[in-house]
Amino acid sequence: MATRLLQHRADDGTRSVVFAEGLSAHVLPGVGSVRELALRAIAAGTSLADAARTCGTGTAVDLAAEFAAARFLAPIDHEDPAHLVLSGTGLTHLGSAEGRDKMHREAASAAHQTDSMRMFLEGLAGGKPEQGVGQQPEWFYKGDGSQIAGPDTPLEMPPFAQDGGEEPELAGIYLIGPDGTPFRLGFALANEFSDHVTERHNYLWLAHSKLRRAGLGPELLIGEAPADIRGTSRILRGGEVLWEKPFLTGEANMSHSLANLEHHHFKYDLFRRPGQVHVHFFGTATLSYTDGVRTEPGDVFEIEAAPFTLPCRNPLTRADGDAAVVQPVMVL
């Protein structure tokens, strides 16, 4: 039975944490955030699930009804968004090179592998070492905690964006303990939203294509993730399904182990600052963009996968305005 934590906000703004096992769920008395509960667990040297069970049982919660009423938040946040890091790794899934290679092949000589294919093959050969450290993956930065879009919160393209495309993924959620130890709190269903037109123009623009918002489903799956996760990614336009495709994730469907991806992220000491929260996206092999789909504002992304019981769902919007203009400092 999958055990999950959800962050809830009542209509009056009161926050609480919901503990769910299967379809049964209840409020945890005296807990206002998942981060607060995790800090308690770290201090007590116990698991997150055990820390939740010691809180007692509060009011029962109808998950589907509260989700429909838009009362769930993203499953992790930080009171100061600057102390939350969004990052990710790509080319980590079996088959993930195919879509990326399509985007980059035109810029490479037909006689040579693209850098994407080389990186994928290196990960396939060395991403799951039996012992020790494996091949390092592609890595990218997405932003800070202000870039998280919770359930039904818009994924907003900046005004200069050329595309806004979904990436259905699993994200690891981490909290850095007082001594700098990274603690994995669990996993969330995610949409690692990106600009694939910008990336396709030049692979060196990957960093620009990733500086976007990211959607998180409402549930934090605590404990180990299943090795084989199978879900569905779809795009709705005008209430009708525009595109739909199954996707696979979990270690059985990946060219890297989660432990290897985690090692190559947290090997940097700047990512081990006490109190930091990290949301790290593990990659995907399924994109509507590579099937010729071009999204439009008003489209809705919906990602579902067991053992999560609620979807990661976000509408697409575009911001108005122009990019900021840097002003010189006036010295009198």
FENSUL-V875401 format. One record per backbone hydrogen bond with DSSP energy under -0.5 kcal/mol. CO is the residue of the C=O (numbers start at 0). NH is the residue of the N-H. If there is no record, write none. Layout:
BEGIN
co={CO | CO}
nh={NH | NH}
END
This chain:
BEGIN
co={1 | 2 | 3 | 4 | 5 | 5 | 6 | 7 | 9 | 13 | 15 | 16 | 17 | 17 | 18 | 19 | 20 | 23 | 24 | 25 | 26 | 26 | 27 | 30 | 32 | 33 | 34 | 35 | 36 | 37 | 38 | 39 | 40 | 40 | 41 | 46 | 47 | 48 | 49 | 51 | 52 | 55 | 58 | 60 | 61 | 62 | 63 | 64 | 65 | 66 | 70 | 78 | 79 | 80 | 80 | 82 | 83 | 84 | 85 | 85 | 86 | 87 | 89 | 91 | 91 | 92 | 94 | 94 | 95 | 96 | 97 | 98 | 99 | 100 | 103 | 104 | 108 | 113 | 114 | 115 | 116 | 117 | 118 | 119 | 120 | 121 | 122 | 125 | 126 | 139 | 142 | 143 | 144 | 146 | 147 | 148 | 149 | 153 | 154 | 154 | 156 | 157 | 164 | 166 | 168 | 169 | 170 | 171 | 172 | 172 | 173 | 174 | 174 | 175 | 176 | 180 | 181 | 182 | 182 | 185 | 186 | 187 | 188 | 189 | 190 | 190 | 193 | 193 | 194 | 195 | 196 | 197 | 201 | 202 | 204 | 205 | 206 | 207 | 208 | 209 | 213 | 214 | 216 | 217 | 218 | 218 | 219 | 219 | 220 | 226 | 226 | 226 | 228 | 229 | 230 | 231 | 232 | 233 | 234 | 234 | 235 | 236 | 239 | 239 | 242 | 244 | 246 | 248 | 249 | 250 | 252 | 256 | 257 | 258 | 259 | 260 | 261 | 261 | 262 | 264 | 266 | 267 | 268 | 272 | 275 | 276 | 277 | 277 | 278 | 278 | 279 | 280 | 285 | 287 | 287 | 288 | 292 | 295 | 298 | 299 | 300 | 301 | 302 | 303 | 304 | 310 | 310 | 311 | 312 | 313 | 314 | 315 | 316 | 323 | 328 | 329}
nh={21 | 221 | 19 | 219 | 7 | 17 | 72 | 15 | 12 | 9 | 7 | 27 | 5 | 19 | 25 | 3 | 23 | 20 | 60 | 18 | 28 | 57 | 30 | 16 | 36 | 37 | 38 | 39 | 40 | 41 | 42 | 43 | 44 | 45 | 44 | 50 | 51 | 52 | 53 | 54 | 55 | 57 | 26 | 62 | 65 | 66 | 67 | 68 | 70 | 69 | 8 | 80 | 82 | 83 | 144 | 276 | 144 | 278 | 141 | 142 | 280 | 139 | 137 | 254 | 255 | 95 | 97 | 98 | 99 | 100 | 101 | 102 | 103 | 104 | 106 | 107 | 111 | 117 | 118 | 119 | 120 | 121 | 122 | 123 | 124 | 125 | 126 | 134 | 256 | 87 | 85 | 146 | 147 | 213 | 149 | 215 | 152 | 155 | 156 | 316 | 318 | 160 | 193 | 191 | 189 | 281 | 187 | 279 | 184 | 185 | 277 | 176 | 182 | 274 | 179 | 176 | 183 | 174 | 184 | 172 | 220 | 170 | 216 | 168 | 192 | 214 | 164 | 195 | 198 | 199 | 200 | 201 | 204 | 205 | 208 | 209 | 210 | 210 | 194 | 211 | 148 | 190 | 74 | 6 | 188 | 220 | 4 | 221 | 186 | 228 | 251 | 252 | 248 | 305 | 246 | 303 | 244 | 301 | 241 | 242 | 299 | 239 | 236 | 241 | 234 | 232 | 230 | 228 | 252 | 253 | 93 | 260 | 261 | 262 | 263 | 264 | 264 | 265 | 266 | 267 | 268 | 270 | 271 | 275 | 175 | 84 | 173 | 279 | 86 | 280 | 171 | 88 | 167 | 290 | 292 | 291 | 294 | 298 | 315 | 235 | 313 | 233 | 311 | 231 | 307 | 217 | 312 | 302 | 151 | 300 | 154 | 297 | 156 | 325 | 330 | 331}
END
